[in-house]
Amino acid sequence: MRHLKFAPSWLRFLTVFLLSMGVLFRFFNLDSKIYSHDETYTSLRISGYRITEVKQQIFNNRVIAYESFAQFKGANQQKSLNDTIMNLAKEDPYHPPLYYIIARLWMEIFGNSVTAIRSLSACISLLVFPCVYWLCRELFNVPLSVPGVAIALMAISPIQLVYAQEAQEYILWLVTILLSSASLLRAMRLESEDKDEPVEERQRPDLFAIWSIYAITLAISLYTCLWSAFVALAHGIYVTSAAKFNLNETVRTYLLVSLVGFLAFMPWITIVIGDFFQFLISADKTKVQAFSMPIFPFLLMQLSRIFFDIDLSQDNPLNSLITPIFLIVVGYSICFLCLTTNYKVWFFLIALIVVPALPIILSSAGGIQLSTEPYFMPSYLGIQITVAYLLATQIYNESGSRRSLWQIIIALVIICGLISSKVSSQAETWWNKGMSYSNPQVAQIINQTSSPLLVSDALGNNYGNVFSLSYLLEPKVRFLLVNNQKIPNIPDGFADVFLLNPSDTWRETIEKKYKVKTDIVYSDQYYSVWKLAKSPKLHRRNIPPNNKLSSSL
């Protein structure tokens, strides 16, 4: 790769320009998209309240106002950082605490607004660029060509932008993957160089330091996302294969260092294992409803979203044109990588792409659950670096016609990324919002009424959906939330009463009690909204907008 040593000036200028655009898009309109079901759980975890506490105070068969949700939407003085950690351990140990600790401290400084919590992810996402530069330097040993193209692609990648503006831990996880991968490669390179030097000139302190960095970053990655265990497995496969499956000094050192990293994570993994066995013996195995789609269409769709994403539906005809193009580019990039680089280079990226994704694919015989999409983050990273290597190499193609062709391809990839980022930055909702995707339409239906009351229970997806909707509903909207599908005591005076995702039995019981019919006003694959038909019993008097209603707080 000697011909890749120096990047042309136009490539350096392009990298700086796209990096600047990427940073701008990450901080633009942070509060424009809906605060999704999953993000509301982030706020609840940060708040330090247990779900049972929230249900007791909010889902209590009383009419409450918007202000009743406020203390559960982020850091507050009633609960400490220790409450955040302990409640995660008790109720949701599958989400390790590191991100929530950082987010708690961040929100204590900058407040509980949507912009504040999402700005944490946006700031963390800036660490991706120096980290991907380091990883590419360790892989390809070139100053700017491949690292520069990789930074440019990561800056305008739609999939990266999605998680850079999401109040969840996945962009922090990406940073830890980059750091652990780069430190591992550097440690192995120093080991290899150390063996070629005379004994008296060996730099053991440097080796110890870099292996220590790997152990620390591995532990940090595990405390960010449990799926880091499969990234560590990919690293292990790579190290043993690079040693030709011999238990040499490098492999022994790696195993020892990895053991230290996992031992540091032992306090939390013990909690996870205990919760898993508790789940197996528990009679209540009800889970939040998860939707899935066929494996192959899902993988193709996500592959395309790495480079181009304007939130097209799966059956959109444009997908049949775009997806094959990027499939060919990625497939050719992988073949080109394997044919033109050392085994230690291409096998690392292939392992990073395949190993973390394989458990999801193998366990998805009936289709991949859409909620598992973030766990393909290592695969996205490996694919982007592979494509960056192809594009950076073709800049120097000896054939003028082929060089021009690849320059056109680079331009098209950049245009796709910029268009995607532009559309995404101005959108109100996006595909990653999952079950909250259509909340703007639901909120619009409710907000356009004069005196609305939203009735729901705490079963299934309703718990998170109510909180997500509360960010979009106007102050005039009141909530009547019940637990265990109790029959709500609907007071008089509300012009419009809506039922959020009621079961058929519960809805029919309400109809019988109040002797009214219900009409469906909105429905999608996740939930439905019903409206009670007008009844004299429910409209005998009007309640002024500022009337004090009983609150759970």
RAKAFEN-V457250 format. One record per residue. N is the residue number from 0. OMEGA is omega in radians with two decimals (999 if undefined). Layout:
BEGIN
n:N omega:OMEGA
n:N omega:OMEGA
END
This chain:
BEGIN
n:0 omega:-3.09
n:1 omega:-3.12
n:2 omega:3.12
n:3 omega:-3.00
n:4 omega:-3.06
n:5 omega:3.14
n:6 omega:3.08
n:7 omega:-3.07
n:8 omega:-3.13
n:9 omega:3.11
n:10 omega:3.10
n:11 omega:3.10
n:12 omega:-3.14
n:13 omega:3.13
n:14 omega:3.13
n:15 omega:-3.14
n:16 omega:-3.12
n:17 omega:3.07
n:18 omega:3.11
n:19 omega:3.11
n:20 omega:3.13
n:21 omega:3.10
n:22 omega:3.13
n:23 omega:-3.13
n:24 omega:-3.11
n:25 omega:-3.10
n:26 omega:-3.10
n:27 omega:3.07
n:28 omega:-3.12
n:29 omega:-3.10
n:30 omega:-3.04
n:31 omega:-3.13
n:32 omega:-3.12
n:33 omega:3.05
n:34 omega:-2.88
n:35 omega:3.07
n:36 omega:-3.11
n:37 omega:3.12
n:38 omega:3.09
n:39 omega:3.06
n:40 omega:3.04
n:41 omega:3.13
n:42 omega:3.13
n:43 omega:3.11
n:44 omega:3.13
n:45 omega:-3.07
n:46 omega:3.14
n:47 omega:3.10
n:48 omega:3.03
n:49 omega:-3.13
n:50 omega:3.13
n:51 omega:3.09
n:52 omega:-3.12
n:53 omega:3.13
n:54 omega:3.13
n:55 omega:-3.06
n:56 omega:-3.08
n:57 omega:-3.11
n:58 omega:-2.99
n:59 omega:3.09
n:60 omega:3.04
n:61 omega:3.08
n:62 omega:-3.11
n:63 omega:3.13
n:64 omega:-3.11
n:65 omega:-3.06
n:66 omega:-3.12
n:67 omega:-3.13
n:68 omega:-2.90
n:69 omega:-3.01
n:70 omega:3.12
n:71 omega:-3.05
n:72 omega:3.07
n:73 omega:-3.08
n:74 omega:3.08
n:75 omega:-3.04
n:76 omega:-3.10
n:77 omega:3.14
n:78 omega:-3.08
n:79 omega:3.06
n:80 omega:3.10
n:81 omega:3.08
n:82 omega:3.11
n:83 omega:-3.11
n:84 omega:-3.07
n:85 omega:3.13
n:86 omega:3.00
n:87 omega:-3.13
n:88 omega:-3.09
n:89 omega:-2.98
n:90 omega:-3.07
n:91 omega:-3.09
n:92 omega:3.13
n:93 omega:2.98
n:94 omega:-3.14
n:95 omega:-2.87
n:96 omega:-2.94
n:97 omega:-3.12
n:98 omega:-3.06
n:99 omega:3.04
n:100 omega:3.12
n:101 omega:-3.12
n:102 omega:3.11
n:103 omega:3.13
n:104 omega:3.13
n:105 omega:-3.08
n:106 omega:3.05
n:107 omega:3.13
n:108 omega:-2.97
n:109 omega:3.07
n:110 omega:-3.01
n:111 omega:-3.09
n:112 omega:3.09
n:113 omega:3.12
n:114 omega:-3.10
n:115 omega:-3.08
n:116 omega:3.13
n:117 omega:3.11
n:118 omega:3.05
n:119 omega:3.11
n:120 omega:3.13
n:121 omega:3.11
n:122 omega:3.11
n:123 omega:-3.10
n:124 omega:3.12
n:125 omega:3.10
n:126 omega:3.13
n:127 omega:-3.01
n:128 omega:3.06
n:129 omega:-3.14
n:130 omega:3.12
n:131 omega:3.05
n:132 omega:3.14
n:133 omega:-3.13
n:134 omega:-3.13
n:135 omega:3.08
n:136 omega:3.14
n:137 omega:-3.13
n:138 omega:-2.95
n:139 omega:3.08
n:140 omega:3.07
n:141 omega:-3.04
n:142 omega:-2.98
n:143 omega:-2.96
n:144 omega:3.13
n:145 omega:3.09
n:146 omega:3.14
n:147 omega:3.11
n:148 omega:3.12
n:149 omega:3.11
n:150 omega:-3.14
n:151 omega:3.14
n:152 omega:-3.14
n:153 omega:-3.09
n:154 omega:-3.07
n:155 omega:3.12
n:156 omega:3.14
n:157 omega:-3.10
n:158 omega:3.09
n:159 omega:3.13
n:160 omega:3.14
n:161 omega:-3.06
n:162 omega:3.02
n:163 omega:3.13
n:164 omega:-3.10
n:165 omega:3.14
n:166 omega:3.09
n:167 omega:-2.95
n:168 omega:-2.90
n:169 omega:3.11
n:170 omega:3.02
n:171 omega:3.09
n:172 omega:3.12
n:173 omega:3.12
n:174 omega:-3.14
n:175 omega:3.07
n:176 omega:3.13
n:177 omega:-3.11
n:178 omega:-3.14
n:179 omega:-3.14
n:180 omega:-3.13
n:181 omega:3.14
n:182 omega:3.07
n:183 omega:-3.14
n:184 omega:3.13
n:185 omega:3.12
n:186 omega:3.13
n:187 omega:3.12
n:188 omega:3.10
n:189 omega:3.06
n:190 omega:-3.12
n:191 omega:3.12
n:192 omega:-3.11
n:193 omega:-3.12
n:194 omega:-3.11
n:195 omega:-3.12
n:196 omega:3.04
n:197 omega:-3.06
n:198 omega:-3.07
n:199 omega:-3.10
n:200 omega:-3.09
n:201 omega:-3.06
n:202 omega:-3.12
n:203 omega:3.12
n:204 omega:3.11
n:205 omega:3.12
n:206 omega:3.14
n:207 omega:-3.11
n:208 omega:-3.07
n:209 omega:3.05
n:210 omega:3.08
n:211 omega:3.08
n:212 omega:3.12
n:213 omega:3.14
n:214 omega:-3.12
n:215 omega:-3.12
n:216 omega:3.06
n:217 omega:3.11
n:218 omega:3.11
n:219 omega:3.13
n:220 omega:3.11
n:221 omega:3.11
n:222 omega:3.07
n:223 omega:-3.10
n:224 omega:-3.13
n:225 omega:-3.10
n:226 omega:3.06
n:227 omega:3.09
n:228 omega:3.13
n:229 omega:3.00
n:230 omega:3.08
n:231 omega:3.08
n:232 omega:3.08
n:233 omega:3.08
n:234 omega:-3.13
n:235 omega:3.10
n:236 omega:3.14
n:237 omega:-3.09
n:238 omega:-3.12
n:239 omega:3.11
n:240 omega:3.10
n:241 omega:3.10
n:242 omega:-3.13
n:243 omega:3.06
n:244 omega:3.01
n:245 omega:-3.12
n:246 omega:-3.12
n:247 omega:-3.06
n:248 omega:-3.14
n:249 omega:3.13
n:250 omega:-3.14
n:251 omega:3.11
n:252 omega:3.13
n:253 omega:-3.13
n:254 omega:3.13
n:255 omega:-3.12
n:256 omega:3.11
n:257 omega:3.09
n:258 omega:3.10
n:259 omega:3.12
n:260 omega:-3.14
n:261 omega:3.08
n:262 omega:3.08
n:263 omega:-3.14
n:264 omega:-3.04
n:265 omega:3.14
n:266 omega:-3.10
n:267 omega:-3.12
n:268 omega:3.06
n:269 omega:3.10
n:270 omega:-3.14
n:271 omega:-3.14
n:272 omega:3.11
n:273 omega:3.11
n:274 omega:3.14
n:275 omega:3.12
n:276 omega:3.06
n:277 omega:3.09
n:278 omega:-3.11
n:279 omega:-3.09
n:280 omega:-3.11
n:281 omega:3.09
n:282 omega:-3.12
n:283 omega:-3.13
n:284 omega:3.12
n:285 omega:3.11
n:286 omega:3.06
n:287 omega:-3.09
n:288 omega:3.14
n:289 omega:-3.12
n:290 omega:-3.07
n:291 omega:3.08
n:292 omega:-3.12
n:293 omega:-3.00
n:294 omega:-3.01
n:295 omega:3.07
n:296 omega:3.13
n:297 omega:-3.12
n:298 omega:3.12
n:299 omega:-3.13
n:300 omega:-3.14
n:301 omega:3.07
n:302 omega:3.12
n:303 omega:-3.09
n:304 omega:3.06
n:305 omega:-3.03
n:306 omega:-3.09
n:307 omega:-3.08
n:308 omega:3.02
n:309 omega:3.06
n:310 omega:3.09
n:311 omega:3.05
n:312 omega:-3.06
n:313 omega:-3.07
n:314 omega:3.11
n:315 omega:-3.11
n:316 omega:-3.14
n:317 omega:3.11
n:318 omega:-3.13
n:319 omega:3.09
n:320 omega:-3.03
n:321 omega:-3.03
n:322 omega:3.12
n:323 omega:3.14
n:324 omega:-3.13
n:325 omega:3.05
n:326 omega:3.11
n:327 omega:-3.13
n:328 omega:-3.13
n:329 omega:3.12
n:330 omega:3.11
n:331 omega:3.13
n:332 omega:-3.14
n:333 omega:3.11
n:334 omega:-3.14
n:335 omega:3.12
n:336 omega:-3.10
n:337 omega:-3.07
n:338 omega:-2.99
n:339 omega:-3.13
n:340 omega:3.09
n:341 omega:3.13
n:342 omega:-3.09
n:343 omega:3.11
n:344 omega:-3.02
n:345 omega:-3.13
n:346 omega:3.10
n:347 omega:-3.11
n:348 omega:3.11
n:349 omega:3.11
n:350 omega:3.14
n:351 omega:3.14
n:352 omega:-2.93
n:353 omega:-2.94
n:354 omega:3.14
n:355 omega:-3.12
n:356 omega:-3.02
n:357 omega:3.12
n:358 omega:3.12
n:359 omega:-3.09
n:360 omega:-3.10
n:361 omega:-3.13
n:362 omega:-3.04
n:363 omega:-3.14
n:364 omega:3.14
n:365 omega:-3.11
n:366 omega:-3.12
n:367 omega:3.09
n:368 omega:-3.09
n:369 omega:-3.14
n:370 omega:-3.13
n:371 omega:-3.05
n:372 omega:-3.12
n:373 omega:-3.08
n:374 omega:3.01
n:375 omega:-3.10
n:376 omega:3.08
n:377 omega:3.12
n:378 omega:3.08
n:379 omega:-3.12
n:380 omega:-3.14
n:381 omega:3.13
n:382 omega:-3.11
n:383 omega:3.11
n:384 omega:3.11
n:385 omega:3.12
n:386 omega:3.11
n:387 omega:3.11
n:388 omega:3.13
n:389 omega:-3.08
n:390 omega:-3.14
n:391 omega:-3.14
n:392 omega:-3.06
n:393 omega:3.04
n:394 omega:-3.08
n:395 omega:-3.12
n:396 omega:-3.09
n:397 omega:3.12
n:398 omega:-3.13
n:399 omega:-3.13
n:400 omega:3.13
n:401 omega:3.10
n:402 omega:3.10
n:403 omega:3.12
n:404 omega:-3.11
n:405 omega:3.04
n:406 omega:3.06
n:407 omega:3.12
n:408 omega:3.09
n:409 omega:3.13
n:410 omega:3.14
n:411 omega:3.10
n:412 omega:3.13
n:413 omega:3.13
n:414 omega:3.11
n:415 omega:3.14
n:416 omega:-3.14
n:417 omega:3.10
n:418 omega:3.14
n:419 omega:-3.13
n:420 omega:3.12
n:421 omega:-3.13
n:422 omega:-3.10
n:423 omega:-3.08
n:424 omega:-3.10
n:425 omega:-3.07
n:426 omega:3.12
n:427 omega:3.12
n:428 omega:-3.08
n:429 omega:-3.03
n:430 omega:-3.09
n:431 omega:3.12
n:432 omega:3.01
n:433 omega:-3.07
n:434 omega:3.10
n:435 omega:-3.02
n:436 omega:-3.04
n:437 omega:-3.14
n:438 omega:3.08
n:439 omega:3.11
n:440 omega:3.12
n:441 omega:-3.14
n:442 omega:3.13
n:443 omega:3.12
n:444 omega:-3.09
n:445 omega:-3.07
n:446 omega:-3.08
n:447 omega:3.07
n:448 omega:-2.99
n:449 omega:-3.10
n:450 omega:-3.00
n:451 omega:3.03
n:452 omega:3.13
n:453 omega:-3.11
n:454 omega:3.12
n:455 omega:3.05
n:456 omega:-3.03
n:457 omega:-3.08
n:458 omega:3.02
n:459 omega:-3.10
n:460 omega:-2.99
n:461 omega:-3.06
n:462 omega:3.12
n:463 omega:-3.12
n:464 omega:3.12
n:465 omega:3.12
n:466 omega:3.13
n:467 omega:3.12
n:468 omega:-3.09
n:469 omega:3.10
n:470 omega:-3.05
n:471 omega:-3.06
n:472 omega:-3.12
n:473 omega:-3.11
n:474 omega:-3.13
n:475 omega:-3.10
n:476 omega:3.06
n:477 omega:-3.07
n:478 omega:3.00
n:479 omega:-3.01
n:480 omega:-3.08
n:481 omega:3.13
n:482 omega:3.07
n:483 omega:3.07
n:484 omega:3.01
n:485 omega:3.13
n:486 omega:-3.06
n:487 omega:3.04
n:488 omega:-3.07
n:489 omega:-3.13
n:490 omega:3.08
n:491 omega:2.95
n:492 omega:3.11
n:493 omega:-3.08
n:494 omega:-3.09
n:495 omega:3.14
n:496 omega:-3.09
n:497 omega:3.05
n:498 omega:-3.13
n:499 omega:3.05
n:500 omega:3.13
n:501 omega:2.98
n:502 omega:-3.11
n:503 omega:-3.11
n:504 omega:-3.13
n:505 omega:3.14
n:506 omega:-3.14
n:507 omega:3.09
n:508 omega:3.10
n:509 omega:3.12
n:510 omega:-3.11
n:511 omega:-3.10
n:512 omega:-3.06
n:513 omega:3.07
n:514 omega:3.11
n:515 omega:3.03
n:516 omega:3.08
n:517 omega:3.11
n:518 omega:3.12
n:519 omega:-3.11
n:520 omega:3.06
n:521 omega:3.12
n:522 omega:2.98
n:523 omega:-3.05
n:524 omega:-3.06
n:525 omega:-3.13
n:526 omega:-3.10
n:527 omega:3.10
n:528 omega:-3.14
n:529 omega:3.14
n:530 omega:3.10
n:531 omega:3.08
n:532 omega:-3.08
n:533 omega:-3.14
n:534 omega:3.13
n:535 omega:-3.10
n:536 omega:-3.09
n:537 omega:-3.04
n:538 omega:-3.12
n:539 omega:3.11
n:540 omega:3.14
n:541 omega:3.10
n:542 omega:3.13
n:543 omega:-3.09
n:544 omega:-3.08
n:545 omega:-3.14
n:546 omega:-3.13
n:547 omega:3.13
n:548 omega:3.13
n:549 omega:-3.10
n:550 omega:-3.13
n:551 omega:-3.06
n:552 omega:999
END
